[in-house]
Amino acid sequence: MSKRLFDITVAGGLLLLTLPLLVAAMLAIYCEDRHWPVFSQPRAGQGGRYFRVHKLRTMFYGADRFAVDVTPSDDQRITKVGAILRRTKLDELLQLWNVLLGDMSLVGPRPQVEREVQRYTEAERGLLAVRPGITDFSSIVFMDLSDVIEGSPDPNLAYSQLIRPWKSRLGLFYAAHATLPVDVALIILTPVSFVWRQAALRGVAWLLTRLHAPAELIEVSLRQKPLVPTPPPGSDAIVTSRD
């Protein structure tokens, strides 16, 4: 089975199964503030082509006018319903529609906003070689992204120093080793990460080991050590400013 046929089959089935949950979540969002419950935003897709990614809205209406590309768990823009959706990752379900449209795949590097893509190193532009996805190695490894940057005076800078270097490296590794069996393994490990995080991390480390990933990637994937500022791939310098 081709990757595209696999994406269509699984995404279509999941959309049908979760439709009642999606409708209930959309009603809850609308009842909270009487605004449209879907958030759409341009993101960079394969080859640098931009498309509109769809998610359930988790922040107050119009919150995207602030130039904050990453969201700590203590962000005051998050609504009460949104906090539940973000914690359970249910806000991501609408991206299954993006998969059916062909803008995204079930598995692939997460799509980024234009501001973030403009900061890519030449090496990081390799992330645009494949379709972006709903989950990948980094989605599991950094499922606690919001907690990592919580309390930071500059969440964007904290992301660029602590998360981006490894998220990009994991994304580039996936792009170079993307196969259907790898996709299936990551899809299975994603829900496992919600109920047994350590087992999911060990699963990612095992998969990376089987694929002969660099030792540093395997070590980071286990998340047993604190993250420290690191240069992004293709650069020798740690990011010190988002300007």
Residue, then its C-alpha position, 0 to 999 in steps of 0.5 A: m500500500s502506498k503512503r498516500l493510500f494509507d493516509i486516506t484510508v486511516a484519516g477517513g476512518l478516524l474522521l468518521l469515528t471521531l465525528p461525534l467527539l468533534v461536533a461536541a468539542m466544537l459546540a463546547i468551544y462555541c458555547e464558551d465565547r460564541h465565536w467560530p470554533v475552528f482555527s485556521q492558519p497558513r503553514a508551510g507544506q511540502g516544497g514550501r507551498y503554503f496551505r491552511v491548517h485546521k485545528l479546534r480553537t483553544m484560545f480566545y478569538g483573535a489571539d493569533r494577532f499576537a506574534v507568539d508562535v509557541t504556546p506555554s501551558d500557562d499562556q493566558r490566551i488559552t480558554k477553559v475548554g481549550a485547556i482540556l483540548r490541548r491537554t488531550k490533543l483533541d484540537e489536532l483532530l481536524q488536521l485529518w481533513n488536511v490529510l484527506l485534502g493532501d496538504m498533510s500526511l498522518v506522519g511527517p514533520r510538523p508544519q510551521v508558520e511562515r515566521e518560523v520557516q524564514r528562520y530555517t537554516e539551509a539544512e532545516r529547509g530539508l524539512l520541506a522535502v516531505r509532506p508535513g504530518i500530524t505526528d512524528f518522532s518529535s511530536i512524541v518526544f516533545m509532547d510536553l513542549s508547553d511545559v518545557i517553555e512554561g514560565s519562560p520570559d520569551p517562549n519563542l526564544a526558549y523554543s528556538q534554543l531548547i526544542r527547535p534544534w532537536k525537533s528539526r534534527l528528528g524531522l530531518f531524520y524522518a524525512a531521510h528514513a520515511t517508510l510505511p512501517v516507520d509511519v505505522a510504528l509512530i502512529i501506534l506510539t502516539p496514543v501510547s504516549f498519552v497513557w504511558r509516556q516512558a514506554a512511548l519514549r523507549g519505543v521511539a528510542w528503539l525505533l531510532t536505534r533500529l534505523h541507525a540514528p546518531a547516538e545524540l538523537i537516541e539520547v535526547s529521545l529518552r528525555q532523561k536529561p534536562l534540555v540545554p540550549t543547542p544550535p539548530p542543524g546547519s549552524d554552529a551558533i545557539v539562537t540568541s534572538r528571534d529578530 
